[in-house]
Amino acid sequence: MKTKNIKVTKQREIILDELRSLVTHPTADELYTNIKSRLPRVGLCTVYRNLERFYKEGLIGKIKGKPCRYDGKIESHNHIKCINCGKIEDLFVDIPVDTVEIDKLGYKLHSYKVEINGLCRKCNKESGRKKHVNKT
C-alpha cells in the first residue's frame, strides 16, 4: 500500500490480507462477512470503498458482473466460471490470441483477459446424477 500512496491502517491491512488469503473470488459482502470477526466495528461501506481503491491502484483484481467479485491475485491470469453455481476459479494457462485479426481491426494489443464458462466438477457430477435419476 505504501508504494501506492495509500495510508496503511489496520482495517486496510486486514481487508487486503483476507482477500489475498482466499482462493475464491468473493463479493464485497462476502469479504465483509469474513472479516467481521476480526474487525467488529468495520462497516460494509468501508469494505466497498477500500476494495475499489485497491483495485484502482492495481493492488487487486476485479471481475465485473452482478455482483462484482474481487481477486487477490494480480499476476496475469484468466478465469473459468461455472454456468450453474457461479463459482469462479483462476486459470493459469496461455490462451493464444490471433493478433492478425486484431491488427485488421486497427487495434494495438495492450492486454487481454479471458473468462471461460462451463460446469464445475461438483455441478457436472450433480447434473450427471439428475440425468441418471430422470431416466429411471
Buried (B, 14 or more C-beta within 10 A) or exposed (E): BEEEEBEEEEBBEBBBEBBEEBEBBBBBEBBBEBBEEEBEEBEEEBBBEBBBBBBEEEBBBBBEEEEBBBBBBEEEBBBBBBEBEEBBEBBEEEEEEEEEEEEEEEEEEEEEEEEEEEBBEEBEEBEEEEEEEEEE
